[in-house]
Each structure stands twice: as C-alpha cells, then as structure tokens.
Amino acid sequence: MLKTIFRKLLASYLVIILLALTTLGFTLDRFLYNFFIQSRRNEFIRDGLEISELMATSSYMRNPSQLLNILSTIDRFSRGQIWIVDRTGLVLGSTMGEGGFRLSPQEVQQVLSGRIVDKVGKVPRLAEPVLSVAVPIIKGDGVLGAVLLFSPLSEITTTVMQVRLLIWRAAVIAIAIATVLALTISRSLAMPLRRMRKAALSMARGNFQERVEITGDGELEELARSFNYLAEELEESLRTLYQEKEQTESILATMAEAVLTLDKDGQILSANPAAKRIFKLPGLNVSYRRHLEPIELTTLVEEALSEQKSLTGEVKLSDRYFLVQLTPMESHDANILLVVMQDISAHWQLEAMRRQFVANVSHELRTPLTSIQGFVEAILDGVVIDSEGTRHYLEIVLDETKRLGRLVTDLLDLSRLEAGEMPLKLEPLAMNPLLEEIVKTIGPLAQREELQLKLQLEPTLPQVLGDRDRLSEVVLNLIHNSLRFTPQEGTVTITTAQAEETVMVSVSDTGPGIPSQELDLLWERFYKADGARTRGNGGTGLGLAIVKQIVEAHGGEVGAESPPGKGATFFFTLPTISSIS
C-alpha cells in the first residue's frame, strides 16, 4: 500500500510538473511570438511614419530615379522591404528594385483613406507570408500614396524557434531537477506513513504503547501527533475497559445472586461463581435444559427466549427460594437473555416468622383474655361468694391485665424504636454501677429460681454516652432471657470489658445453648426461641429485637455466641465518650 502511495505521489508530482512546464512553455512561446510580431510592427510603423513624412515633403515620388536612390539608402537601415505606392495603387519604387506594377484598389483602399494598416499574411509578388504595415503619405488634407513595409515571418519564426529551443532545454533540465525533488519529497512524505503503518500494525497486535516519531511542523507531523494521541486514547480506553471488566467480574464473583447469560438457542454464555455453585455447571456453552432446575425455572426461560420479553417469578430449588428476573438484551447484534436469581429464603423465613409471631401474639392475647373472662364470669355468676375468693380472682385478673399491658407496651416500644420516634436522654454513664444496681434488683428472682448471678467487671471501664433507662432495659432483657434458658443451679455471668474505643457488656449462661443456624435470627422481631429449651413460659420474640434497636440507636452493635455444649453469650458494645468527641 505504501509503495502504491509513493508511486501515486511521485506520478502526481511529475504530472503536475510536466503540465506546469508545458503550459509555461506554450505560454512563453506564444508570448515571444506575439512580442516579436508586435515589436516589428511598432518598428515598421515608426519607420513608415518617417519615410511618409520624407516623401510628403520632397519630390522623390515625382522622380523615380531619386526615389530608387533614397530607397537603396533606406534599405541599409531598414529590417524589411519598402514599397512606395501612389493613390492609384501604382508601385513607384521598392527596395527590391522593382516598380511599375499596380496593386489592386482593395489592397490599398484602407491606407489611402488615411489610416495605418497592418496584417500578417501573403501579399502580391511575395511568395512567403509576411508582416506588412502600410502608412499613408499625407500632404495637407490629401493622401498622396502609401509607404508599405514588409518583413518575412520566417525571420521572426527563426528567432522564436531559437528561443523556444532554449526554453525546452531549460524545461528538460527543470524536469530532471523536479523529478529528483519529487522523488525526495515523495520519499519524505511516504516515510512517516511507513512509520505510522508500522505503529498501526503493532497496535493491531495489542501493543498500544507504540508511538510515531514526530519531526517538523507539517501536516504529516500533525497527522503523526494525531496518531499518537489516538494511540494514547485507545490505550487509556482499553485500560479503563479492562479495569471496568475486572470490576464487573469482581462484582459478579462476589455477588450472592446467581447471574447467567444465555443466547437465543439456550446456550449458557456466562455464569458467575454463585450460578456455577447453585447449578453445579461443568462449564460454559452448555444447554440450560440439562443443568437448570426446577421445571418452573426452565419454563420461565423458554417463555422469555421465545417471546423476548422480561419475566419475573419465584422458584424453589432444594430447600431454598429464589426470585428470578429474566431480561432480554441486545449485544453485538445478537439477542441474549440475562437471568438473575436472588436468594429470598430469608424473606420466606421472615414471612414464616411473621406468621408465627401473629400466632404467638394471638395465643398470648387469647390466654389472658380467656382467663380474665372466665374469672369475671365466675364472680358475676356467684360462684365465689366470699370476699377472699373474690379478691383472689380479681388479683388473677389484674395479673393477666398487666401481662397484656406488657405485651402491648413491648410492641409499641419496638415500633417507635424502629421508626426512630423514641427520643433518648443521653448523658455520661458508667456501666459498672448500673450493672451492680440491676443485679441487686433482680437477685431475689434468680434466688427463687435457684440460679446464681455473677459480676465480672473491668474496674477502669470508661464512661459511655447513653440513656440510663433504656440501657437498663437492655441489660434486664438479656438477664431475663438467660435466666429463662438456664437450668436450676446454673449460673448467669455479667461481664464488662474495654475493646479499643468501645465498652462491651456480655451476659453468659450455662444453658443448653443455641443452634448455630439460629444465631442470626435471634435479633429479628418476629423470632421466637424453641420453647422446649426454656425453663418457663416462652416470650413473644420481642425482647432481643428491642435490645438490638436500643443498642443501635446508641451507635453500638449486638451479637451472640454459642459454642456447642457451653451455653450462650449475648453481648453489646457502646462507643466511649472519648471516641464520640
């Protein structure tokens, strides 16, 4: 290609030079020819006027011998032939030695009218073409005759040919020089193109660091700069694309959702690790029909592929539930199907817990209400007639009413905490004295249950910024929870410690512990522990949810641990005052 460009450039230069020189030569040739003609014409007019004046003021025209003598004298100074003609067209004399012949009236009509006439062509008695100039001889108001001057065109043509030969010799030399220059210029123009071609081939092989050497300030150098700029932009774009590709792959690799792409024939084009793990894919470019389960999923895929429309559905795979989103897309003039599967098992579990919560709340409400109704009806029916029995029944009604109140209060408190509508009275607070006070209060309850409460407090524990009443509620909830799950003669230990810029409070028991799969569910508002592991009546599943909301409102975190066979530990952390400021 570069050779072709080089040849085209060279040929173009040569054609332009040849055309320019040819045009110049032709123009100069015409110019010189016309120049010599015009110069001879002006010379003849000047000589003709002088001779005409001489003839008008002398008697040469009436004396043929004198006329021939003066013409022979004039011939030595003139560059052409001279004829003297009278009014009738009779040639009185000439520098050729001839006379006595007569010109036709048409040939002398214009000059005899008093005008200077010139022409290029043939005249009588002259065999070759000539330049002729006729000047009238005027005396007074009349025209006596005319002076005719002739010059053969061969003289002018010979002079022009000599000049023309000189011009063409110069043209040949100019063409040779121009050819060398054109060759040099063409090579100089083609060299940067060769360098750019080399750089382009290197870029095509993936080397975008290749650059074209820049010299000078011409258009090719500007093109080289543009090429280098393009290479830099391509390198940067590819670097960006590579980074985006890595980011996309990293995102897909870390996504919990399963992501697949399928072509129009149902071949799996790509799959992230989650998809490969869920469907146990051996690799790519395999049919979805052999690897995607269950049948509900394949039905959705077939419908989305056939109708090219977005679909959403829920499927169950093993013991897990997935939300499936199918979206047709166009990529490189090909239709592909994007399949995203989101694990919504937790949502289903949450829904199950919600239903369990409704059942629990209904039970918790129904039981005291039934009891209250029964005892009130007994009093009204006169079953109890003495005041002591009536009082006993009324005390039971009061306890059940308080139980209902606590349940409603917990629900309202949790709702306000989750909505951020429960203000906190924050103040500097030392946790150790607060825990000692709580243990003194709840100690008798633990003794009645034949349980032991222990305190393990960090003496140099820094203060926190907290609401005393709400944090007391947190600790009481954790202690009550541990007491419920600790068998008789067991121990509940309250511990404080400092971890970096936080204060940690933990409540540990010696109960049966909690299965690992339930640890993440403990803090959900609708979760209720297995009643078989408790010592008394189960709660409503609100206590730990309230604990979580209160601690997080203080900027802290909650957690739980339960090593197999070693009971359970519930803990929370609060930022110290120094870390907040």
Secondary structure by P-SEA (a helix, b strand, c coil): caaaaaaaaaaaaaaaaaaaaaaaaaaaaaaaaaaaaaaaaaaaaaaaaaaaaaaaaccccccaaaaaaaaaaaaaaccbbbbbbccccccccccccccccccccccccccccbbbbbbcccccccccccbbbbbbbcccccccbbbbbbbbaaaaaaaaaaaaaaaaaaaaaaaaaaaaaaaaaaaaaaaaaaaaaaaaaaaaaccccbbbbbccccaaaaaaaaaaaaaaaaaaaaaaaaaaaaaaaaaaaaccbbbbbbccccccccccaaaaaaccccccccccccccccaaaaaaaaaaaaacbbbbbcccccccccbbbbbbbbcccbbbbbbbbbbaaaaaaaaaaaaaaaaaaaaaaaaaaaaaaaaaaaaaacccccaaaaaaaaaaaaaaaaaaaaaaaaaaaaaaaaacccccccccccaaaaaaaaaaaaaaaaaaacbbbbbbcccbbbbbbccaaaaaaaaaaaaaaaaaaccccbbbbbbbbbcccbbbbbbbbcccccccccccccccccccccccccccccccccaaaaaaaaaaaaccccccccccccbbbbbbbbbcccccc
